[in-house]
Amino acid sequence: MKKRLKPDLYLNTVHELDTAALKTKGIRAMIVDIDNTLVSWDTKEPDEKINELICRLGSEGFKICILSNNSKKRVEEFNRHLNLPAIHKAVKPSKTAFRKAMNIMDSNPENTAVIGDQLFTDVLGGNRLGLYTVLVPPICKKEFIWTRFMRLIERIVLNKVL
């Protein structure tokens, strides 16, 4: 179980992504979470830095798909100007949504990374399929009660796996 909860890479923010290093590892596609990964969970639209990041990743040839456990309304509102392929109510860490995202991007586990802020959804889901997993700390401390509870467990596990 320890292996399934260990991210391949831990960054302070998505803006630290080293695309050259990812390409060297064969990564050509990215599954990306929204809430507390790209923006705080209560931010409705991507900010300028996220817009620039997504544009840069696209111009460097990366395929990107948003994968969120949040509602259709939330995901569509956030994605309105990005126009990325997006999956809502993903039920991460279920393998189904990760497979669907890879299918949309015509990618496979060997060339796909998943980037998210939660160990038990993003990292576990990606590792279950052999994806390259990237964990970032949550952007905002304010979260739903269930998420706050899970963060306590995450901290204990992270101290053991990192």
N, C-alpha and C positions, 0 to 999 in steps of 0.2 A: 504493500500500500504506500510505503514511503516514496517509492519511485514514481508512482502516479501523481503524487502531490508536489513533486519537485519541479519547478520551472527550469527550462533550459537557460533562461536569461532573466535577470532581474534588473530593471532600470528605474531611475527616479521619476521619469516621465516619458510619455510616448515620443517627445521631441528629441530624446537621446538615441532614437533608432539609428543604427549604423547600417544603412542600406547596402553599402559595399560588402560588409561582413555577412549580411543576410544572403546576398547574391552568391557569395563564395560558398555558402552552405547549401546552395541550390534553391533557396526560397524565391518563389515567383508570385505567390499569392498570399494575401493576409485576411484573416477573419478577425474583425475588430469589434469589441464591445463599445457601447456608448457611455453609459452612466458610470461616472467616477473613473473612467479610463480616458476618454476623449474630453469630456466636460463634466462638471459637477452634476449630480443626478437631477437637480432642479433647474438646470440651464436648458432652455428650450431649443436653441439653435447653436450650431458650431460658431466659435469665434474666429477671428481673422487668422490666428495662429493655426487652428485646426484646418481651416480652408486651405491655407498655404501648404500644410503638411500633406493633406490629401492630394492636392494638385501636384506636389513634388513627387509623391509616391507613384501617382499615375504617369507622370512624365518619365519616370525612371523605369516604367514597364511593369510595375506591380499591379496585379488585379486585387481589388479590395471588395469585401462583402461585410456589411454590418450584421452582427448576430447579437440579438438582445432578448433577454427574458421579459422585457417590458411590453406594453400594449402596442397595438397597431397604430393608434393615434400618436403615441409618443414617438415611435420610430419614424413614422411618416413625416411628422412635424420637424423632427431633427434633420431628416434626410432630404427635405424639400429642395434645397439648393445644391446639395452634394450629388444627388441623383445616382447614388450607388445601389447596387443590388442589396437588399436588406431583408432580414428575416426577423419577425417579431414573435413574441411568446415562444421562444426557442426551447424552453425547458432544459437549459444547460444544467448539468453536464451530460444530458442524453446525447448519444452518438448521432441520432437522426438529423438534428439541425446542422451539426458540423458537416455531415455527409452532404446534406442539401446545399450548404454554402460551397463546398468543394465542387459539387456538380455544376452549380451556377457559374463558377469561375473556371470550369474545366481543369481543375487541379487535382492533386492527390496528396496523401499524407507526407510524402517525401519532399514536396515543394511548397508546402503550405505552413504558415505560422499562424498562431492565434495569440492575440494581444488583449489582455484584460487585467482587471484589478482584483479578481476574486479567485482564491485558491480552489474552492470547492465547486466552482462553476466553470470558469474559463480554463484554468490549468488542468484540473482533473478531466474535463471534457476533451481537451486537446490531447492530453497524454494518453487517454484511453484509445485514441486512434493513431497514435504515433506522430502527431503533429509537433512542430517546433513551438514550444510554449514560452511566451514572454509575459512576465508579471510586472505590473507597475503598482505603486501604492495608490490608494484611493485619493482622488483630488480633494474631496470634501469630507470633513468629519461627520457632518450631519447626514444621517441615514435612517432608513426604516428600522424599527426595533429588531426585527428578525435579522437583518443584515448586521446590525451592531453586535448582536449575540454571536453570529457566525464569525465576526472579526476577532472576538476574544479567542475562539478556538483556532482560527487561522494563525494568530500570533504565536500560540504554543507550538503549532505544527511547523511554522516557518523557522522558529528557533532551532528546531531539530533537523530540518532538511537543508537549510541554507548554510 
